[in-house]
Amino acid sequence: AALLSGVLTNVLNPKALLFCSVLLPQFVSPAQGPIGRQFALLGVILVSLGLTFDVLCALAGGALGRWMAAHPRVQKWEGAVFGGALIAFGLRLTLNR
């Protein structure tokens, strides 16, 4: 269900379609062979890089989550630091107006 939801979200995402329709044609040259094949290759490269990045982020996040679960003191410190950062951002927004 999660995979289907992710695929539908990406296929129906207008930002991704716009990005690809604007970016990919810059790297296609009719002199280099069939345009459809070039678009397909660029699409495979784009998806492969995105998948690699997402997998690495998920693995790093999982490892960090397991490490933090084993260190409760770090969890308290992390909560205080990020809570303080959010308060500071709120104060900055309030004072800039």
Backbone as CSV, one residue per row, in Angstrom:
resi,resn,N_x,N_y,N_z,CA_x,CA_y,CA_z,C_x,C_y,C_z
1,ALA,0.830,-1.198,0.000,0.000,0.000,0.000,0.872,1.259,0.000
2,ALA,1.953,1.236,0.787,2.838,2.403,0.845,3.540,2.613,-0.493
3,LEU,3.955,1.522,-1.136,4.622,1.634,-2.437,3.664,2.208,-3.471
4,LEU,2.429,1.699,-3.513,1.435,2.202,-4.456,1.149,3.672,-4.211
5,SER,1.024,4.052,-2.954,0.790,5.454,-2.613,1.945,6.335,-3.079
6,GLY,3.181,5.870,-2.870,4.354,6.632,-3.306,4.420,6.774,-4.807
7,VAL,4.123,5.696,-5.530,4.155,5.741,-6.998,3.087,6.702,-7.513
8,LEU,1.866,6.600,-6.983,0.800,7.504,-7.422,1.133,8.957,-7.106
9,THR,1.707,9.196,-5.951,2.078,10.557,-5.581,3.093,11.127,-6.563
10,ASN,4.087,10.339,-6.932,5.114,10.828,-7.852,4.605,10.950,-9.277
11,VAL,3.779,10.017,-9.716,3.271,10.069,-11.088,2.329,11.253,-11.265
12,LEU,1.544,11.568,-10.256,0.567,12.652,-10.351,1.094,13.993,-9.843
13,ASN,2.384,14.058,-9.518,2.973,15.274,-8.980,3.284,16.253,-10.116
14,PRO,2.575,17.373,-10.208,2.837,18.311,-11.314,4.224,18.948,-11.236
15,LYS,4.775,19.098,-10.031,6.110,19.693,-9.917,7.159,18.792,-10.561
16,ALA,7.053,17.492,-10.336,8.018,16.561,-10.920,7.885,16.544,-12.440
17,LEU,6.661,16.553,-12.933,6.457,16.572,-14.381,7.003,17.853,-14.999
18,LEU,6.747,18.974,-14.360,7.257,20.249,-14.853,8.786,20.274,-14.821
19,PHE,9.375,19.792,-13.731,10.829,19.741,-13.598,11.442,18.931,-14.738
20,CYS,10.895,17.748,-14.965,11.448,16.880,-16.012,11.228,17.466,-17.401
21,SER,10.080,18.083,-17.637,9.815,18.628,-18.970,10.658,19.861,-19.261
22,VAL,11.127,20.540,-18.225,11.976,21.712,-18.422,13.458,21.333,-18.420
23,LEU,13.851,20.424,-17.550,15.266,20.106,-17.377,15.798,19.124,-18.422
24,LEU,15.112,18.035,-18.641,15.650,16.976,-19.493,15.904,17.391,-20.941
25,PRO,15.051,18.201,-21.590,15.330,18.556,-22.988,16.669,19.259,-23.207
26,GLN,17.215,19.879,-22.189,18.513,20.544,-22.336,19.639,19.550,-22.634
27,PHE,19.424,18.291,-22.258,20.464,17.283,-22.396,20.201,16.314,-23.544
28,VAL,19.232,16.645,-24.378,18.891,15.790,-25.521,19.382,16.467,-26.787
29,SER,20.067,15.699,-27.623,20.578,16.221,-28.889,20.146,15.294,-30.014
30,PRO,19.412,15.821,-31.004,18.991,14.976,-32.122,20.170,14.355,-32.873
31,ALA,21.330,14.983,-32.807,22.505,14.451,-33.498,23.068,13.211,-32.809
32,GLN,22.669,12.961,-31.574,23.207,11.837,-30.807,22.367,10.568,-30.911
33,GLY,21.351,10.569,-31.752,20.541,9.374,-31.911,19.084,9.627,-31.586
34,PRO,18.295,8.545,-31.493,16.853,8.683,-31.244,16.556,9.458,-29.950
35,ILE,15.671,10.431,-30.063,15.346,11.288,-28.923,14.652,10.495,-27.826
36,GLY,13.768,9.594,-28.198,13.065,8.793,-27.201,14.015,7.973,-26.352
37,ARG,15.020,7.418,-26.974,16.018,6.621,-26.241,16.812,7.508,-25.282
38,GLN,17.138,8.714,-25.720,17.873,9.640,-24.852,17.025,10.034,-23.640
39,PHE,15.730,10.339,-23.882,14.844,10.669,-22.764,14.719,9.496,-21.801
40,ALA,14.603,8.292,-22.343,14.481,7.105,-21.493,15.739,6.927,-20.638
41,LEU,16.911,7.091,-21.247,18.166,6.952,-20.502,18.268,8.009,-19.408
42,LEU,17.927,9.249,-19.739,17.969,10.313,-18.736,16.968,10.046,-17.616
43,GLY,15.809,9.526,-17.967,14.814,9.187,-16.951,15.307,8.088,-16.026
44,VAL,15.953,7.065,-16.591,16.503,5.976,-15.778,17.590,6.505,-14.846
45,ILE,18.432,7.390,-15.361,19.492,7.978,-14.531,18.879,8.803,-13.398
46,LEU,17.870,9.606,-13.716,17.225,10.449,-12.713,16.571,9.603,-11.622
47,VAL,15.840,8.573,-12.021,15.170,7.714,-11.051,16.196,6.939,-10.220
48,SER,17.264,6.459,-10.860,18.292,5.702,-10.137,18.984,6.557,-9.080
49,LEU,19.325,7.774,-9.455,19.969,8.669,-8.489,19.013,9.017,-7.348
50,GLY,17.758,9.290,-7.678,16.773,9.599,-6.647,16.554,8.425,-5.709
51,LEU,16.454,7.222,-6.268,16.257,6.035,-5.440,17.462,5.794,-4.537
52,THR,18.662,5.947,-5.087,19.877,5.767,-4.292,19.909,6.757,-3.130
53,PHE,19.612,8.016,-3.413,19.607,9.040,-2.370,18.572,8.717,-1.303
54,ASP,17.362,8.341,-1.731,16.299,8.037,-0.770,16.645,6.834,0.102
55,VAL,17.231,5.802,-0.501,17.614,4.608,0.267,18.696,4.959,1.281
56,LEU,19.697,5.741,0.858,20.765,6.132,1.783,20.214,6.975,2.936
57,CYS,19.282,7.891,2.635,18.671,8.703,3.697,17.876,7.822,4.652
58,ALA,17.139,6.852,4.111,16.348,5.962,4.969,17.255,5.110,5.849
59,LEU,18.334,4.592,5.294,19.266,3.782,6.087,19.934,4.622,7.178
60,ALA,20.357,5.830,6.813,20.994,6.704,7.797,19.992,7.095,8.888
61,GLY,18.764,7.408,8.503,17.741,7.758,9.482,17.412,6.595,10.413
62,GLY,17.351,5.388,9.851,17.093,4.214,10.683,18.212,3.970,11.678
63,ALA,19.448,4.095,11.194,20.595,3.897,12.090,20.618,4.968,13.184
64,LEU,20.350,6.210,12.806,20.329,7.285,13.792,19.205,7.077,14.800
65,GLY,18.043,6.631,14.321,16.919,6.368,15.219,17.222,5.263,16.213
66,ARG,17.858,4.184,15.749,18.232,3.092,16.657,19.265,3.566,17.671
67,TRP,20.226,4.367,17.230,21.247,4.879,18.135,20.624,5.786,19.190
68,MET,19.716,6.666,18.748,19.083,7.579,19.705,18.179,6.829,20.673
69,ALA,17.526,5.762,20.208,16.676,4.977,21.102,17.493,4.324,22.209
70,ALA,18.754,4.034,21.938,19.624,3.419,22.934,20.276,4.445,23.855
71,HIS,20.114,5.729,23.573,20.748,6.787,24.363,19.698,7.829,24.774
72,PRO,18.978,7.595,25.863,17.916,8.519,26.293,18.420,9.929,26.613
73,ARG,19.645,10.042,27.107,20.176,11.377,27.407,20.313,12.196,26.142
74,VAL,20.702,11.552,25.047,20.823,12.258,23.774,19.450,12.722,23.301
75,GLN,18.422,11.911,23.542,17.064,12.293,23.153,16.629,13.562,23.882
76,LYS,16.932,13.639,25.183,16.574,14.837,25.951,17.332,16.050,25.432
77,TRP,18.619,15.881,25.147,19.443,16.974,24.632,18.925,17.429,23.272
78,GLU,18.592,16.465,22.417,18.077,16.784,21.081,16.765,17.556,21.186
79,GLY,15.892,17.137,22.067,14.625,17.839,22.250,14.834,19.263,22.725
80,ALA,15.766,19.457,23.642,16.039,20.806,24.152,16.649,21.692,23.071
81,VAL,17.591,21.154,22.312,18.260,21.952,21.270,17.264,22.358,20.180
82,PHE,16.496,21.394,19.674,15.572,21.723,18.599,14.386,22.543,19.097
83,GLY,13.954,22.319,20.324,12.919,23.166,20.902,13.401,24.596,21.024
84,GLY,14.634,24.767,21.494,15.212,26.102,21.586,15.351,26.764,20.227
85,ALA,15.724,25.972,19.215,15.852,26.518,17.859,14.493,26.989,17.344
86,LEU,13.443,26.211,17.573,12.117,26.623,17.118,11.642,27.880,17.836
87,ILE,11.922,27.978,19.124,11.567,29.186,19.866,12.336,30.383,19.317
88,ALA,13.623,30.197,19.034,14.436,31.285,18.479,13.907,31.722,17.110
89,PHE,13.522,30.760,16.261,12.958,31.118,14.952,11.648,31.897,15.115
90,GLY,10.826,31.463,16.064,9.571,32.179,16.325,9.806,33.590,16.807
91,LEU,10.775,33.770,17.695,11.112,35.104,18.173,11.627,35.975,17.033
92,ARG,12.436,35.391,16.189,12.987,36.159,15.058,11.861,36.612,14.142
93,LEU,10.934,35.714,13.842,9.797,36.101,13.001,8.969,37.181,13.650
94,THR,8.775,37.067,14.948,7.977,38.061,15.667,8.661,39.426,15.668
95,LEU,9.963,39.442,15.897,10.682,40.712,15.996,10.973,41.353,14.646
96,ASN,10.960,40.586,13.569,11.226,41.165,12.234,10.035,41.905,11.677
97,ARG,8.854,41.731,12.232,7.666,42.395,11.718,7.580,43.714,12.365
